């Protein structure tokens, strides 16, 4: 049996990260070191280590000796993140198609899409969505793309979760149908169709963000 040994800072980081993703900790909210030390019953070191990891994810900024602040989004920033994620995934798709076996890629894609379908409306859906798209990054054999995707996907997930709130089942089911079409295109060895479907996927997300921010501004 595999036993996971996680440090205190890792456990605190995972809790805070999920609370930011779920918006239990809100945009612009301050994370105060002393309050977190009291909450988790730890010294300052694991709290600061956890905050530094959140900073590396791009989830907090304005780090001081007393704590940090959760980032805030505006429409331009949201669109930039969405565009960047699409470009990274599209590059990963083309490189993986060129460098790797499409049957192996499709096998993994189908695995994650099936798990997504089983987990609509739960937190696990987002984990499997990440792994679906990450499949192309894993098979492209490009470390730099992997690092970029890992970093900016976290920010993209914050935005997607904010939009999905209250609308999960229908939106997520539509996303899975697009994933199935992408798999079909890869099986047919038509990378251009697969990339075009992915472009549509992220164009829809951009429209979500535009609608979301227009409501916030009213």
C-alpha positions in Angstrom: 0.0 0.0 0.0 1.3 3.4 -0.9 1.6 5.8 2.0 1.6 9.5 1.3 3.7 11.7 3.7 2.7 15.3 3.3 4.4 18.2 5.1 2.5 20.7 7.1 3.1 23.4 4.5 1.8 21.0 1.8 -1.4 20.3 3.7 -2.0 24.0 4.4 -1.3 24.9 0.8 -3.8 22.3 -0.5 -6.5 23.5 1.9 -6.0 27.1 1.0 -5.7 26.5 -2.7 -9.0 24.5 -2.8 -10.8 27.2 -0.7 -9.7 29.9 -3.2 -10.7 27.7 -6.2 -14.1 27.1 -4.5 -14.3 30.8 -3.6 -14.7 30.1 0.1 -11.8 32.5 0.2 -12.8 35.4 -2.0 -10.9 37.5 -4.6 -9.0 40.4 -2.9 -9.4 38.7 0.5 -6.3 39.0 2.8 -4.6 35.9 4.2 -3.2 36.9 7.6 -0.2 34.8 8.8 -1.2 35.0 12.5 -4.8 34.0 11.8 -3.7 31.0 9.7 -1.2 29.9 12.3 -4.0 29.9 14.9 -6.4 28.1 12.5 -4.0 25.3 11.7 -2.2 25.2 15.0 1.3 25.6 13.4 4.2 28.0 13.5 4.8 30.7 11.0 7.2 28.7 8.7 4.6 26.2 7.2 2.1 29.0 6.7 4.7 31.2 4.9 5.8 28.2 2.8 2.2 27.6 1.8 1.6 31.2 0.9 4.8 31.2 -1.2 3.4 28.2 -3.2 0.1 30.0 -3.7 2.1 32.9 -5.0 3.9 30.6 -7.4 0.5 29.5 -8.7 -0.4 33.1 -9.2 -3.3 32.9 -6.7 -2.0 35.5 -4.3 0.1 38.7 -4.5 1.2 41.6 -2.3 3.2 39.2 0.0 4.3 40.9 3.2 5.6 39.8 6.6 2.0 39.7 7.8 0.5 37.7 5.0 -0.7 38.1 1.4 -3.8 39.0 -0.7 -5.8 36.8 -3.0 -5.6 38.0 -6.6 -8.5 39.8 -8.3 -9.5 39.4 -12.0 -10.7 41.9 -14.5 -12.1 41.0 -18.0 -8.8 41.7 -19.9 -6.8 39.5 -17.5 -9.4 36.7 -17.8 -9.3 36.8 -21.6 -5.5 36.8 -21.6 -5.4 33.7 -19.4 -8.0 32.0 -21.6 -6.0 32.8 -24.8 -2.8 31.6 -23.2 -4.2 28.3 -22.1 -5.7 27.6 -25.5 -2.4 28.4 -27.3 -0.5 26.1 -24.9 -3.0 23.2 -25.4 -3.1 23.7 -29.2 0.7 23.6 -29.3 0.7 20.5 -27.1 -1.9 18.9 -29.4 0.1 19.4 -32.5 3.4 18.3 -30.9 1.8 15.2 -29.3 0.2 14.3 -32.7 3.7 14.6 -34.3 5.7 12.9 -31.6 3.5 10.2 -30.0 1.1 7.3 -30.7 -2.4 8.6 -31.3 -3.9 5.3 -30.1 -2.2 5.8 -26.7 -3.3 9.4 -26.6 -7.0 8.5 -27.3 -6.9 5.8 -24.7 -6.0 8.3 -22.0 -8.4 10.9 -23.3 -11.3 8.4 -23.2 -10.3 7.5 -19.7 -10.5 11.1 -18.4 -13.6 11.9 -20.4 -15.4 8.9 -18.9 -14.4 9.9 -15.4 -15.5 13.5 -16.1 -18.9 12.1 -17.1 -19.2 10.2 -13.9 -18.3 13.3 -11.8 -20.5 16.0 -13.3 -21.4 18.6 -10.6 -18.5 17.6 -8.3 -15.0 18.8 -7.6 -13.6 15.8 -9.3 -15.0 17.0 -12.6 -12.4 19.8 -12.6 -9.5 17.5 -11.8 -10.4 15.2 -14.7 -11.0 18.2 -17.0 -7.4 19.3 -16.2 -6.1 15.8 -16.9 -8.0 15.5 -20.2 -6.3 18.6 -21.6 -3.0 17.8 -19.9 -2.9 14.5 -21.8 -1.7 16.4 -24.9 0.9 18.3 -22.8 2.1 15.0 -21.3 2.5 13.4 -24.8 4.2 16.4 -26.5 7.5 15.9 -24.7 8.1 19.6 -24.0 8.9 20.5 -20.4 8.4 24.2 -20.9 4.9 23.7 -22.1 4.2 21.5 -19.2 5.4 24.1 -16.7 3.3 26.9 -18.4 0.2 24.8 -18.5 0.6 23.7 -14.9 0.9 27.3 -13.7 -1.8 29.0 -15.7 -4.4 26.3 -15.6 -4.8 27.1 -11.9 -5.9 30.6 -12.7 -8.1 29.4 -15.5 -9.8 26.9 -13.2 -10.6 29.8 -10.7 -12.4 31.6 -13.5 -14.2 28.5 -14.9 -15.4 27.5 -11.4 -16.8 31.1 -10.9 -18.8 30.8 -14.0 -20.0 27.2 -13.5 -21.4 28.0 -10.0 -25.1 27.0 -10.1 -24.8 25.9 -13.8 -22.5 22.9 -13.5 -24.5 19.9 -15.0 -25.6 21.4 -18.3 -22.3 23.3 -19.0 -20.1 20.4 -18.0 -22.1 17.9 -20.0 -21.7 20.2 -23.1 -17.9 20.4 -22.4 -17.7 16.6 -22.3 -19.5 16.3 -25.6 -16.8 18.6 -27.1 -14.2 16.4 -25.6 -15.7 13.4 -27.3 -15.6 15.2 -30.6 -12.0 16.0 -30.0 -11.2 12.3 -29.4 -13.1 11.3 -32.6 -11.0 13.8 -34.6 -7.7 12.5 -33.1 -8.8 8.9 -33.9 -9.4 10.1 -37.5 -5.9 11.6 -37.4 -7.4 15.0 -38.2 -5.4 17.3 -35.9 -6.8 20.5 -37.6 -10.3 19.5 -36.6 -9.2 18.7 -33.1 -7.5 22.1 -32.7 -10.6 23.8 -34.2 -12.9 22.1 -31.7 -10.6 23.1 -28.9 -10.6 26.7 -30.2 -14.4 26.7 -30.1 -14.2 25.3 -26.5 -12.1 28.2 -25.4 -14.1 30.8 -27.4 -17.2 29.7 -25.5 -15.2 30.1 -22.3 -14.3 33.7 -23.3 -17.9 34.5 -23.9 -18.7 33.1 -20.4 -16.2 35.5 -18.9 -17.5 38.4 -20.9 -21.0 37.7 -19.6 -19.8 37.1 -16.1 -17.8 40.4 -15.8 -20.6 42.4 -17.5 -22.9 41.3 -14.7 -20.4 42.1 -12.0 -19.9 45.6 -13.4 -23.7 46.4 -13.4 
